Amino acid sequence: MKETIYTIPVNEVFAEKCECPLCELESRFEKETVDYYLGPSLMEPDNRIETNDTGFCARHYGMMYNTQTNRLGLGLILDTYLLEQNKRLSKLMRVESKSQGEKRGLFGRGKKSSGNVDEVYKYISEHLEECCICSKLSYTMSRYIEVIFYLYVREKEFRERFNDGLGFCMPHLKLLIEGAKQHLSSSQQDEFFRNLFSMQVNNLERLEKEVSWFTQKFDYRNNDKPWGTSKDALIRGIKKVSGLKELD
């Protein structure tokens, strides 16, 4: 397969062993996208329309703020977002009184009050599920999954690297299972799942032993014994079972 913007990062993360190559892929793209929204995106009208309309989830607002690279840019994004959302919410939170032809507050006597409460609730519920970065991340990860299976089937070297890996975190294991059902034939799925499950179980057992030794090192009798690979086993174990990336 010709190297593309999708195959290059996939090949890069599988070239070096880690507890979850998909976490590495996701983390790289997520950071790039955060930087994009704080940089070039600010000057693109279409993107400002998108951020005003959709906004970001709590996680990605936090990531953008914590970069501390462009607080002015983040302020501009938030300012125009608030202007747009204030207009929408003001409209939803007021009702037109048919008898008096005037607008009343949400708890006024207008007959449509209860209906507007439902509309406000529906809007907020749906809006809280939206995020410019999450949507791009979801799309890009689906493309990465597609590339992984393309390479797995057609390139022996990639397949060998994949099968010789350290497994995946649980959320991305689920994503791979879903992807295999979508992109592989029945016979290809049999081989893939056999290799994937064997790799996953072996590496979960390895990790359990590393975490176990981590705990045993707190026994004074083991003070002088080497840590081996267990010094960071607690962090790697948490990441493995949860998919959590921000843990040092």
Summary of the structure (lengths in Angstrom):
residues: 248
radius of gyration: 24.5
end to end distance: 36.1
largest distance: 84.7
contacts: 674
relative contact order: 0.12
helix: 71%
strand: 2%
